[in-house]
Amino acid sequence: MSLYEHIPNPWIHQRKHIGPHLSDEERVGFGAALGARITAIVGTMVTALLFTVIALVSLPAAIRSGDVIIIVAWIAQTFLQLVLLPIIIVGQNVQGRASDKRAVQTYKDAEAILHECLQLQAHLMAQDEVLQDVIAHLHQGSGGVAPTTA
């Protein structure tokens, strides 16, 4: 009989089979898969360069108009929106990959801590056995009377 009975948390067994949760696992359904695919295509620097070329096609007409409002509108509505969209997506993709990397590292850290705790538990159970043997030996040496503490 042990001095302590370990009851493991049910989550420990479940998480061994689940692993870390990554952003690629978030896709559900056709719409989400299509959106993720389009985002992957648009969110590249090649697309940003292509959109820059497309935006520059209308630049000469905006400048020829001589109208400040048209030039400002071209910058705000055509250039910034068209070019910044894929650049922002590229940045979000980089941040998502970094977040996934942190999630995997945190998962591995938690696994290591769990392993160490289980080792400590095994060590403590071994100490319990030794303590029980010492107590039993003391009981036998004192004629079955439990020792008193002062």
C-alpha positions as CSV (number, residue, x, y, z in Angstrom):
1,M,0.0,0.0,0.0
2,S,1.3,3.4,-1.0
3,L,1.1,6.5,1.2
4,Y,-0.3,8.4,-1.9
5,E,-2.5,7.3,-4.8
6,H,-1.8,9.1,-8.0
7,I,-4.9,9.8,-10.1
8,P,-3.8,11.2,-13.5
9,N,-5.8,14.0,-15.1
10,P,-7.7,12.6,-18.1
11,W,-6.4,15.4,-20.3
12,I,-2.9,13.9,-20.1
13,H,-3.9,10.8,-22.0
14,Q,-6.0,12.8,-24.5
15,R,-3.3,15.3,-25.4
16,K,-0.8,12.6,-26.2
17,H,-3.1,11.7,-29.1
18,I,-4.1,15.2,-30.1
19,G,-0.8,17.2,-30.3
20,P,-0.4,20.9,-30.6
21,H,-3.1,22.9,-32.4
22,L,-1.9,24.7,-35.5
23,S,-3.5,27.3,-37.7
24,D,-3.7,25.0,-40.7
25,E,-6.1,22.9,-38.8
26,E,-8.7,25.7,-38.7
27,R,-10.1,25.1,-42.2
28,V,-13.6,23.7,-42.2
29,G,-16.0,23.4,-45.1
30,F,-15.7,24.4,-48.7
31,G,-16.0,28.2,-48.2
32,A,-13.2,28.2,-45.6
33,A,-11.0,26.0,-47.8
34,L,-11.6,28.3,-50.8
35,G,-10.9,31.4,-48.7
36,A,-7.7,29.9,-47.4
37,R,-6.6,29.0,-51.0
38,I,-7.3,32.5,-52.3
39,T,-5.5,34.0,-49.3
40,A,-2.5,31.8,-50.0
41,I,-2.4,33.0,-53.6
42,V,-3.0,36.7,-53.0
43,G,-0.8,36.8,-49.9
44,T,2.6,36.7,-51.8
45,M,5.1,39.4,-52.7
46,V,4.7,38.3,-56.4
47,T,1.0,39.3,-56.2
48,A,2.0,42.6,-54.5
49,L,4.4,43.3,-57.4
50,L,1.7,42.3,-60.0
51,F,-0.9,44.6,-58.3
52,T,1.7,47.4,-58.3
53,V,2.1,47.1,-62.0
54,I,-1.7,47.0,-62.5
55,A,-2.1,50.1,-60.3
56,L,0.6,52.0,-62.2
57,V,-1.3,51.5,-65.4
58,S,-3.8,54.2,-64.3
59,L,-1.3,56.5,-62.8
60,P,-0.6,58.5,-66.0
61,A,-4.3,59.3,-66.5
62,A,-4.6,60.4,-62.8
63,I,-1.6,62.7,-63.2
64,R,-2.8,64.1,-66.6
65,S,-6.1,65.0,-65.0
66,G,-4.3,67.6,-62.9
67,D,-7.1,67.2,-60.3
68,V,-5.7,66.8,-56.8
69,I,-8.8,64.8,-55.7
70,I,-8.3,62.3,-58.5
71,I,-4.6,62.0,-57.7
72,V,-5.3,61.5,-54.0
73,A,-8.1,59.0,-54.9
74,W,-5.7,57.1,-57.1
75,I,-3.2,56.9,-54.2
76,A,-5.7,55.9,-51.6
77,Q,-8.2,53.7,-53.5
78,T,-6.0,52.2,-56.2
79,F,-2.4,52.0,-55.1
80,L,-2.7,51.6,-51.3
81,Q,-5.6,49.2,-51.3
82,L,-4.4,47.2,-54.2
83,V,-0.8,46.9,-53.2
84,L,-1.0,46.9,-49.4
85,L,-3.6,44.0,-49.3
86,P,-1.2,41.3,-50.4
87,I,1.7,42.8,-48.3
88,I,-0.5,42.7,-45.2
89,I,-1.5,39.1,-45.9
90,V,2.2,38.2,-46.3
91,G,2.9,39.7,-42.9
92,Q,0.0,37.8,-41.3
93,N,1.2,34.6,-42.9
94,V,4.6,35.2,-41.3
95,Q,3.0,35.9,-37.9
96,G,0.8,32.8,-38.2
97,R,3.9,30.6,-38.9
98,A,5.7,32.1,-35.9
99,S,2.6,31.5,-33.8
100,D,2.5,27.9,-34.9
101,K,6.2,27.5,-34.1
102,R,5.6,28.9,-30.6
103,A,2.6,26.6,-30.1
104,V,4.7,23.5,-31.0
105,Q,7.5,24.7,-28.6
106,T,5.0,25.3,-25.8
107,Y,3.6,21.9,-26.4
108,K,7.0,20.3,-26.2
109,D,7.8,22.3,-23.1
110,A,4.6,21.0,-21.5
111,E,5.4,17.4,-22.5
112,A,8.9,17.8,-20.9
113,I,7.4,19.2,-17.7
114,L,4.9,16.4,-17.6
115,H,7.6,13.9,-18.0
116,E,9.7,15.4,-15.2
117,C,6.6,15.5,-12.9
118,L,6.0,11.8,-13.6
119,Q,9.6,11.1,-12.8
120,L,9.3,13.0,-9.5
121,Q,6.1,11.1,-8.7
122,A,7.9,7.8,-9.3
123,H,10.7,9.0,-7.1
124,L,8.3,9.9,-4.3
125,M,6.5,6.6,-4.6
126,A,9.9,4.8,-4.2
127,Q,10.5,7.0,-1.1
128,D,7.1,6.0,0.2
129,E,8.1,2.4,0.0
130,V,11.3,3.0,1.9
131,L,9.4,5.0,4.5
132,Q,6.9,2.2,4.9
133,D,9.7,-0.3,5.3
134,V,11.3,1.9,8.0
135,I,8.0,2.3,9.8
136,A,7.4,-1.5,9.7
137,H,10.9,-2.1,10.9
138,L,10.4,0.4,13.8
139,H,7.1,-1.3,14.7
140,Q,8.8,-4.7,14.8
141,G,11.8,-3.3,16.9
142,S,9.5,-1.7,19.5
143,G,7.4,-4.8,20.0
144,G,4.6,-3.7,17.7
145,V,4.1,-0.3,19.5
146,A,4.1,2.6,17.2
147,P,6.9,5.1,18.1
148,T,5.8,8.4,19.6
149,T,7.1,11.8,18.6
150,A,8.0,14.4,21.1
